[in-house]
Amino acid sequence: MTSDVLGQAAGTRRSIGRINEPRPALVEASFEGTPLRVNRQGVALVREEWRVVDRWWTEEPVDRRYFDVVLEGGQQTVVYRDEEGRGWFTQRGA
Amino acid sequence: MRSVEHVFVIACIIIPGFELRAALLTRPGLMLRPAALAPAPGTEPLLGPVTAAAEAKGVRPGMRMGEALATCPSLVLVEQDPSAADQAWEEILRRLEDNGFAVGSEEPGCVHFETGGIERLYGGLQPALRRALAAVGSAWDPRAGAAERRFAALAAASVARPGQVLIVSDEGTDAFLAPLPLATLPLGAGVQAELRELGVRRLGELARLPAGSVAERLGPEGTQAWGLAHGGRRGRVRGRRPPPEIVEVLEFPEAVGNELTLRRALAALVERVLGRPDRAGRFVRKVAVSARLVGGGSWRRTLTLREPAAEPDRLRIALGPKLAELPAPVVELRLELVELADEVGRQLELVRPAGAERNSRLTQGLRQVRASTGTGSVCSVVEVAPWSRIPEARALFVPRDE
């Protein structure tokens, strides 16, 4: 079987999907955990910071530290660090 | 592996090297000799699927043509025949549909369907899949796999032997996927090489890595591969809408390469196909023009109209430029109405459409999008927990196929 076919089957979006699903991001952070670079672009300004702790009673707890940042290119984006150790992500709709 | 008792078992049937097999339908003897599918004109000179005899002589699919001919000088290069492949694949899908399988097909050679509705009809999952393999036909050497996840079903079918049914239970998915090679995954060559350098060669080794590390190192492609190494997402398979089968063919007494003659022939075909009574006045949404070429082989182009139409001029104008892409003189030109709209006329608007009229136009518009981008491409947004503090938990995309 060619991986083309496998890829196509895997890539076809026919199932139910989530909106605003987090996407893995490449983030360099300072010692305090504030993002300095997001996806290889420097951070010009951190506009806001907040924390979401939820579902702590389940086996998939959510513990995120969100940052609303403006990048050097002028683009505004929201990134968060997953405090459960799953790394950095960008997310819309936050 | 043991059989799975579940409502949404997804089955997959694959025919390895389908394009080559289809191209050899008229020359079955070549299947036993070293042969390979030649690359399409104007593309990189890489081989397509190869026969078992060619593989035994060291020729591999994807090999450079020069290298393959140096490895096996007796290798026969078979010209691509997309028209024969489409036709043969359509016949296979129809045979499956005649046996009650609501199939969804991504590309020739690979078909998925859910077994929930037909297991009781055939007395279980295994007999149903045997029936499906019989419907495809043993001459194609089909293999079947079934699992609760689409990717796992595909992987099962890809390791099954010809005529074999391989069923993977959900709890056994990880163990089944673990020893499979990394090449099973849809990864770019760069990512595959990076993983090999890190010592990752099998799906199980990738699955054991922490998700966060994979995402950080390999990005979204790595995340998707990591998910697939765990079996992929659960999903449903939606059966396709069978095409209407309205075809007109024009055979030339001798090969024609002149574009003006071809355009005239196309105009005649357009008139004939639009005059077919089984079109029942419906507008054309998607159309395919194909040709049988003089030296063997075929050519095919599919076109989705910007909006459904039934005027001959519009079809001619849309299809005419495609004829300039013909790689060789043709001996047969064929025009096929692949998909028809429900509408049979168009009323110019005096007032802004509203209510049922607007909904009907919206539905038609969505069908048009679906015709050009494929099943599952149109989704509705369904709010599930708008109050949630977790953004991705607030709403879902739900495929909207009707």
Interface residues (C-beta under 8 A of the other chain):
Chain A: M1 T2 S3 D4 V5 L6 G7 Q8 A9 A10 G11 T12 R13 R14 S15 I16 G17 R18 I19 N20 E21 P22 R23 P24 L26 V52 D54 R55 V62 D82 G85 R86 G87 W88 Q91 R92 G93 A94
Chain B: C12 I14 P16 P49 P61 G104 E106 E107 G109 C110 H112 R150 F151 L154 A155 A157 S158 A183 T184 L185 P186 L187 P210 A211 G212 S213 A215 E216 G219 P220 T223 Q224 L228 G232 R233 R234 G235 R236 V237 R238 G374 T375 G376 S377 C379 V381 S388 R389 I390 P391 E392 A393 R394 A395 L396 F397 V398 P399
